[in-house]
């Protein structure tokens, strides 16, 4: 079954948080995920500039080397922690010419890809703080940088010679939380729902706004 055959369905729920049903099915693996002391977690609400920030951080981690940042697609360079592609999207392993992780079952799960990623890792998530794997807290994750969408340049919690943090807090995973004006988020998310057919039908923009404000949007 190909991407054109994807049928819209309602979101599932995990501890009261709306998520794709395939993400809920893969939750035990996410819950058991083991953070590393040098991980950097990029935490955002969907449609808040996640890919933009991921590209910036990957560029910083590679000293501004553009060719190194072209080594792979962004979803492989910055794996999506809770990702678990449904079978109809993952299908059989792709040909050797296909981008790694694009549709292959082997790399369709974020945790599995992260386990294969060498340190220091950039980790993407849309999970709220109460659903983050406990390993982030167990390793005493101490720093949250809030990045307003209009602030440039972005100040980053990096590693080694990239670091802007005191030495005594570098032994734990770091977090960057990026927020965006919700008025912009809801419009972007509405059109994303229209484009990405794995979401429920968003209805009209007014109907979707009500869903969004009720906290029932997600994925």
N, C-alpha and C positions, 0 to 999 in steps of 0.2 A: 504493500500500500504506500502510495507516495504522499507528498505534502499536500497535493491538491485534493486528496481524499479526506483530509482532516475534518472532522465534524465538531461543531461547537458543542460544548457541554458546560454544565454549571461547575463552579469551583467547589473544591472540597473544603474541609475545615480542620484545623489542627489547633487544639486548645483555644478555640474561638477565633483564630486568625484564618482568613480565607486564603487558600493556596490551591494551585493546580492539584488535581487528584493524584497525578503521577508523582508529584513532590511529596504528598502525604504518604503514599505507598513507600517511598524511599526514605522516610523519616528516620527509622532506626539506624541507618548508616550515617546519616548526618548527625544525629544525637551523639553517636559514639566517636565522632571525628576528633582527632588529636591535634590540637594546635601546637605549633613549635614556638620557642622563645623569640625567634626572629621573624615570625609572620607579621605581615601588615594587612589588616582587615579593612576593606573598603565597604562601608555600610551605608546604604541609601534606600529611600523609598523609590519604587520604579519610576522611570522617566524623570529623574532628577540630575542627570549629567553623569551617570555612572561610567559610561564608556569613555567620555571625555576625560574624566579624572583618571581612569585606568590607563589610558594612553600616556597621560602626563607622567604618572608614577613609573610606568615601565620605561619611559624615556630617561627619567632621573636615575633609575636603577642601572641603566646601561650607559651612563655618562653622556647622554645626548647623541649616542650613535644611532642614526636613523636606520642604517642597514640592519643592525641587530634587532631593532624594533619591527622590522619587516620579516623576521624569521618565521612568523606564524600568525594566524588569526588571533584577534584579541581575546576570544573566548578560550583559547588554549594558553595564551600568555598570562591571563588573569582568570583562572578557573572560577566558575560560579558554584559556590559551595553546595547549595541545595538542588542543583540541577539534576534531574533524572528524566531523560527524554522518553516519551511513550514509545512503545514498540513500533507503532505505525510510522514514527518519525525516525527511529534509530535503524530499523531494518537490518539487513545483512551488512557485514564489514565492507567498507567502500574499496574501490580500486586503489592501488598504490599511488595513483596520480591525484587522488582526492585530498583536500586539506585535512590533516589529522584532526579527529574529533568532530568533523562536520556532521556526518550522519552515522558513523560507525558505532555499533553497539558497545565496543570495547571502551570508548572514551565518552559515552553519552552521560555518564554519572560524574558529577563534580568531585565527589570525595575520592573516587578512584583516580581521576586525573591529578588531583592535588597530592595524593600519596606518591605519584610518580614524578612530581615536580621538585627539583632540587631547591634547597634553601639559598637565599631568602625568598620566600614565596609572597606573592600578592594574591589575596583571597577576596573574591567579590561575594556579597550577600545582600539580599533584600529582607532578611529576617529581622523582626523586632528584637530588642535586647533580651526579652524574656525567653525567646526561642533559640538564642545562640548556644552552641555546644558548651557544656560546663567547662571543657578544657581551657577555654579562653579565660574564664574566671579563676580556675584552679591554678593557672600559671600567673595569676595576679596581674591581669591586664589593667594598666593604670591610667592610660592617657587617651582622651578623646579630643580630637581637634575638630571643631565645627567650622565648616568652610562655607561662608555665605556665597551665593552664586555670583555676586558682582565683585568679589574680592580677588584681585590679581596683584602680584603673583600669588600662587598658592604656597603656603608654608607647609612643608611635608615632614612627617616623622619618618626618617629614612634609616639606613643601616650603615655602619662603618663610617667612611669619610663623607657619606651623604647626610649623616645625622645632624639634626638640629636640637637634639634632646640631651639632657644631662646623662652622664655615664651611669649613674646609679639606677636608672629606670630602663636601661636598654636590654635587660635580661628577661623581658616579658613581651608577649605579643602587643602590638600597637593597633590603634583603631583610628581611622579617619571617617567621620560621619559627615556626609554632604547633604545639605538641605536645599530645596528650591521653592520658590513662591508657589503655594498650592494652586493658585489660579492658573499658572502656567502648566503645572503638573497635570491637572485634570483635563485640560484641552489636549495636551500631548498624549495622555493615557487614553482618552476617548478615541483618537484616531489610530492609536496602536491597537486597541480592541477591535476596531473595524478591520484593520489589516491582518492581524494575527488571529487566525480562525480557531485556535485552540481555546480562546476566551468565550464566555457567554456573549450572546448578542447584546451590545451596549444600549440598543434602543436609540432614542433621540439624545442630543447633548444634554437637554434638561433632565431627562430620566437618568442618564449616567451621572450627572452632577448629584442627584439625590442619593444614588447608590454610593458614590464616592464619599459624600459627607456623612453617610451612615456607617462608614468604615467597612463596607461590604465589597469594595473593589480589592483587587489583590492579584496574586499570582507569582 
